[in-house]
Amino acid sequence: MKTEKFKVTPLERAWILYDVGNSAFVLMIATLVPIFFNALAEAGGVSKVDYLAYWGYASSIVTVVTAILGPILGTLADTKGFKKPIFMLCLFVGVIGCCAMGLAGTWLAFLVIFIIAKIGYSGSLVFYDSMLGDVTTPERMDMVSSRGYAWGYIGSCVPFVVCLALVLGSSAVGLSQMTALSIALIITAVWWLVVTLPLLKKYRQINYVEVEQHAIRQSFVRIGQTLKHLPQDKQVFWFLLAFFCYIDGVYTIIDMATAYGTALGLDTTGLLLALLVTQIVAFPSALIFGRLSQKYESKILIPVCIAAYTGIAVFAFFLKSQWQFWVLAVVVGMFQGGVQALSRSHFAKIIPQEKSGEYFGLFDICGKGASFLGTMIVSVGSQLTGSANVGVGSIAILFVIGFVLFGISTRTEETKRV
């Protein structure tokens, strides 16, 4: 029977809906967009190994730019009245960029537009994640965060199924596949914007610092003070280091799954359907982890997810056939939502709420928009060895390091309590 504890408020629901919107963009980037890029790259004479490498380098550029802008914008957004307008700016950059990708005529132009759109998306997440403390209470954060990811996974399937049907059936309706992909990008952008409207209407910034003279200059001063004192807050410091490693690996697998499968020469339709299954499996799995968080602490559940991803990376090293990719897709779906949602809510509970934008700016460097080390490892490893398997399998080291560092973070928390 559903208890009061699990009823979602209208504001929480509006916040969750943004995950439904941006997840459609993420799914598009992970599935159909690499196919678009592959077609442009082949037309430009780019080899399959270089195609995978260039895709990884583009993701790495996004990470570097986000690393520079994220903390600065996040710190500025902690000022009263700033968070929502900057969030909207990033949202519109992402939405417009998503539409514009379909207009690119060459692989290089496409990558430039992709980088701009992904920066807008990544920037919006700094503010979206930091809104969690404004829309719910600490004891509900694990549940609300898990539901955000859960409904994001299943909700993103709605426009994706339409887009997939359009692309796969393009010849039947008299469209070229490239034209169908362009229309699919527009559909995704419209979906992203429309489901975000309730949050834009309902959200009000509760936790903030008062407006100061020279707000931009003061934002640099505050981020400098935070970085200076961050090593003193050992729990947050060690968690961020751990998160940087293990979530880097998680998002590398998400971002490069289709590119990886394509480089191995696997059937495109099968890859897309397998990744759709990942979204479907991730929906109940994220909800289950949300329920488990009511019984077990996140410091117990997160290491379970990291260990599972270590196994996934090792499995990817030996991946050769279509059925193995399907197995990989299902297992990723089982743990993807849990590690994302619990990491976000765990971090939200250990930081000062009035500086949530500032701290989530740092969090996002390591997080959803960032897969710097992982994509570099895959790209360099693939080019040096000539094997995509070696490149992808090598990211297992990130999960091992993340597991160890997370253990240090939790031990730091226990020491502080004593």
N, C-alpha and C positions, 0 to 999 in steps of 0.2 A: 504494500500500500504506500502511496506517495505521501511523504511527510512534509510538514511546513519547511523543514530544513532544506529540501531540494526544490522548492518553488523559486522560480527566477523572477526577479522584479522587472518592471518595464525598462528601467535604465540598464540593468544587467543584460537584458535581451537585446537592447539596441547595441550595446558594446559587443556582444557575441556575433551580431549580424555583420560587423565589419570583418570578422574572421571569415564569414561566408563569402564576402565580396573579394577580399584580397587573396583568399585561397584559390579562387577561380583563376586569377592571374598566375599564381604559383603553379597550378596544375597545367596551365597553358604553356608556361615557360619550360616545364619539365617534360612535356609531351610533344605537342604540335609545333611549337616554335623551333626546336632543334631540327625538325624535318624541313621547315621553311629555310632555315640557315643552311642545312645540308644541300638542298637543291641549288641555292645561290652559290655555295662554295664549289660544288661540282661544276657549275657553269663557269666559274672563275678559274678552274683548273687546280683547285686545292685538294691534296690527298686526304684520305680518310684519317690517317694519324694526325696530320696537321689540323684537320677540321676539329677533331676532339681537343687538340691543344689550344687552338685559337678560342674555342668556346670556354675553356678553362681560364685562359688569360683574361677574357672579357669579364668573367665573374670575379676574378682577382682585382681588376681595376675598380669594379663597383665597391669591393670591400675597402680598398685604400681610400677612396673618396668618402665613403660612409664613415670610416674611422676618423677622418679629419672633421667632417661636418657634424656627425652624430652627437658627440658630447657638447659641442658648441651650441647647436640648435636646441638640444635637450636642456642645457643649462638656461638658455634664454627663455625657453618655454615654461620653466618653473616660475617665472615672473607672472604676477597676476594678470590674467586676460590675454596671455601670449600663446598658450598651448594650442587652443582650438584653431586660431588663424594659421599658425605654421603647419599644423596637421593638415588643414585644407589645402595649403599650397603644395605640400608634398603629394597629397592625394591627386590633385589635378595634373601635376607633372607626370605621375605614373599612368593615369588614365589616358591623357593625351598621347604620351609616348607609346602606350599599348596600341592605340589606333594607328599611329604613324609608322610602326614597324611594317605594316602591310604595304606601305608605299615605297619601301626600299627596293632599288633595282639591282644593287650589287651587295656582295657579302660584307664588304667593309662598311658601307653606309648602314646596313642592317645592324651590325655590331655596335656602331656608334649610337644609334637610336635605342637599341636594347640596353646599353649601358645607362643612358639618361633615364629611361623608364624604370629600370631596376633601382637606380638611385632614389627616384621619387617614391617607389614602393618601400624601399628600405628605410628612408627617412620617415615615412608615415608610421612605421612600426615603433620608432623611438617614442613617439607621443601616444600611440595606441596602447602599447604595453604599459606605459607609465600612467595611463588613465585607470588602470585596474584598482589602484588605491582610492580613486575618486568614486568609482561606481559600485564598490562592494566593501565588505568588512574583512579584516584579516582572517577570521575563522571560516569565511566562505570562499577565500581566494583560490584554493586548490580546486574546488568544485566548479566555480565559475570559469576559471582558466581552462580546465579540462573540457567543459562544455563548449567553450569558444573553439577549441581545436576540433572537437568532435563534430559540431555542426558545420564548421568550416570544411571539413573533409567531405561530408555527405552533401552539403549545400553546393559546393563547387562542382559536383557531378552534374547538376542540372544544366548549366550552360555548356559544360564540356560534352555531354551526350549530344546536345544539339550541334555543337561545333564538329564533333567527330563524325556524326551522320552526314553533315554537310560536306566535309572533306572526303570521306570515303565514297560518298554517292555523288561527287561533283560532276562526273561525266554523265550521269543519268539526268541531271537537271541542266546540262549544257554549259557547265562552268569548268574552267581549267582548275587544277588542284591549287595553283598559286592564288588564283582569285578567290577560291573557297577559303583558303587559309587567311587571306586578307579580311574577308567578311567575318571569319571566326574571331579574329583579333578585335574587331569592332564590337561584336556581340559580348565578348568577355569584358571589354572596357565599360560598356553600358551597364552590364550586370553589377560590376564592381562599384560603380557610382551610385546606382539606384538603391542597392541594399545598405549603402552607407548613410543615406539621408536620415534615417531615424536617429543615428548617433549624433549627426550634426545638429539635429533639432533638440535633442534631450540633454546632451552633455553640458555640464557646468563644472568648471575647475574649482575644487574645494581646497586642496592642499597646494599652497603656493608661498612664494616670498613676495613682499610688497614691492610695488613699482619704485624703482630708484632712478635718479638722474643718470644719464649715460648707461642705459640698460644693457646695451650690447657690450660696452667696455666692462661693465660689472659682471657680465656672464663669463667673460674670459678670466676675471679675477676669481670667481667662484669655482670654475672648473680647475683652475690652478691650485686652489686651496684643497679641493677634493682629491686631486691626484697626489698632492703633497702628503695628505694625511691618510690616504687609502691604505698604505702598508700597515698603519697602526690598527686599522679595523681588520684584524687577521681573518675573521670568518668570511667577510665580503671579498677580501683580497684573494684568498686561496680558492674561494668558489669561482670567482671570475676567471682565474687561471685554468681551473678544471673545466669550466663551461666553454672557454675558448677552444680547448682541445677537443672535447667530446662532441660538442654541437657542431663544430667545424666539420667533423667527419660525417655527422648525420646529414647536414645540408649538402655536403659534397655528393653523397649518394643520391639525395633527392634531385639536386640540380642536374646531375650528369648521367642519370639512369638511362634516359632515352639515347643520349649521345653515345654512351657506352655500348648499349645494345646494338645501335646502328653501326658502330665501328667494328663490332664483332660479326656483322653481316646477318643479324637476326631479322626475321620478318617484321616489317613495320607495324602492320595491323595487330599482330600478336603482342608486340611491345606496348602499344597503346591500350589494348584491352587489359593487359597485365597490370599496368599502372592505374587503370580505372579500378581494378580489383583492390589495389593498395588503398585507395581512398575509401572504398566501401568497408574493407576490413578495419581501417583506422577509426571509423565512426564508433562502433561498439567498443573497440579496444580503449579509446580515449575515455569513454564514459565509465568503463570498468576501472580504469586507473583513478578516475575521479572518485568513484565509490571506495576503492581501496585506500585512498588518501584519508578517508574518514576513520579508518581503522589503523593504518600504518603511516608513520611519518615519511615525508618525502625523502629524508636522508637514507631511508631503507629502500624505497622504491626506485629512486634514480640510479643507484649502482646496479640494480637488476637490469634496467634498460641499457646501461652502458655495456655491461657484460654481453647482453644479447647482440648489440651492434658490433662488438668485437668478433663474434661468431659470424655475423653477416658479412663483414669485410673479408674474413678468411674464406668464406664460401664463394664470394665474388671472384677471388683469385683463381678458382678452378672452374668458373662458369664458362660453358661452351655452347650449350643448347637452349632451345626455346623453353622447354619444360623446367630447366633449372632457373631461368629468369622468372618464371611464374612462381616458383617456390620462394625465390628471393623477394618478389613483390609482396607476397602474402606475409612473410615474416617481418619485413620492414613495416607493413601496415599494423602489425600487432604491437609494435613498440614505439613507433614514430610519434603518435599523439601523446603517449605517456611521458616520454622524456622531454618533449617540448613544453607541455602544459605544466608539469611539475617543476621544471626548471624556472619557468617564468614566475609562478606563484611562490616558489621557495625564495627567489631573489626579492620579490616584492615584500616579503615578510621580514627580511633581515636588513632592509635599508630604511633611512629616514624618509617618511612620506612626503614631507614638504620639499624634498630634493629628488623626487621620483624621476622627473624628466632628465635631470643631470645624471643620475645613476643609470637610468635605462639607456641613456646615450652611450655610456660605457658598455652596458649589457649588449646593446645592439651591434657594437663592433664585433663582439664574439658570436653574435646570434644569428637571427633569421635571415638577415640580408648578407651575412658574411660567411664565406667558405674559402678563405684565402689560402691557408696552409694546405687544406685538402685538395683544392683544385690545382694548386701549384705542384703538389706531390703527384697527382694523376697526370697532369700535363707533361711535366719533366720526365717522370718515370716512363710514360708511354713513348715519348720521343727518344729517350736514351736507349731503351730496350727494344723498341719496335713492337711492344706488346701492351695492349690496353689492360689485360688481366693483371699484369705486374703493377701498373700504375694504380688501379683501383684497389687491389689487394693490399697495397702498401699503407693505406690509410688506417689499417688496424692499429698501428702504433699510436695514433692520436687517441683512440679509445683506451688503450692501456694507460697512457700518461694521464688522461682525464680521470680514469678510475682512481688512480693513486692520489692525485691532487684533491679529488672530492673527499676522499677519506681523511686527508689532512685538514680540510675545511671543517668537517663534522667533528673531528677531535678537538679542533680549536674552539668550536662552539661549546663542547662539553667542558673544556678547561676553563672557559670564561664563566660558565655557570658555577663551577666549584669556587 
